[in-house]
């Protein structure tokens, strides 16, 4: 990742850290929710941008992480969710391992459909059985405290905890991409057959990426459940899987910072079009405005929002010449 990109990421996290100093309760709650979606988007970016696997069932891992936190809370000591965090991550990762073991034996559109089918199976188990409260959902009937010192019931504490989870996830995935494992995933994305020819057994690498992706989505689900104190089957629906896919497309596939930008852009656009103060009665049709904006963004910004600076430079100084030998490709995070 270039210096300008590092500077952007550091500045973005610094702004997020300082934001509660100037924001009200609504703003803190909104940005906390968006940061949770950013963690969720990063989980899918590892698959789509990092490995070339388009998963359309990512919401299943998010929902399992959320439901695990709520359902297991009855087995926890009163007022403590310390062990629920790793439990949510492990259970979401375990389901991802089961799904990936089968779905990764398919390719292309078949892979997309198999992941969607597994997600819908999980959705209907939660939706049509009393396991998770059925269609009514279920509440987290306990004070969300980690240990004796971290009260996640406080909006400011929850904001800081979510920001720490987001930064940790971003740094972890950045290091993962720079590792030998990450370079193998990049090779799979570019040309899986050639990667196998160089001696890599690609299936275990893809399965490991799938499990890591599912575990990170489970982390996001845990954060969502603790923040809202309520979960319902819609957390596992294909609508949410589609939304998080739109986030990384909007931000720019292949860039970790694109997942962050896309999550914030999508959520803030949604809030904008829902505003009755701006759109009046038309606000109830907010999906129309959001959809048209996303279509326009994809058409005008094929590289996503992260590609805007490059497009501006090209318009100002003309198209750049070919990259020097050994510097093609690029990215990072």
ABEGO torsion letter per residue (X at the ends): XBAAAAAAAAAAAAAAAAAAAABBAAAAAAAAAAAAAAAAAAAAAAAAAAAGBBBAAAAAAAAAAAAAAAAAAAABBBGBAAAAAAAAAAAAAAAAAAAAAAAAABBEAAAAAAAAAAAAAAAAAAAABAAAGEAAEBBBBBBBBBEAABBAABAAAAAAAAAAAAAAAAAAAAAAAABAAAAAAAAAAABAAAAAAAGBBAAAAAAAAAAAAAAAAAAAAAAAAAAAGBBBAAAABAAAAAAAAAAAAAAEBGBAAAAAAAAAAAAAAAAAAABAAAAEAAAAAAAAAAAAAAAAAAAABAAEAAAAAAAAAAAAAEBBBBBBBGABGEEBX
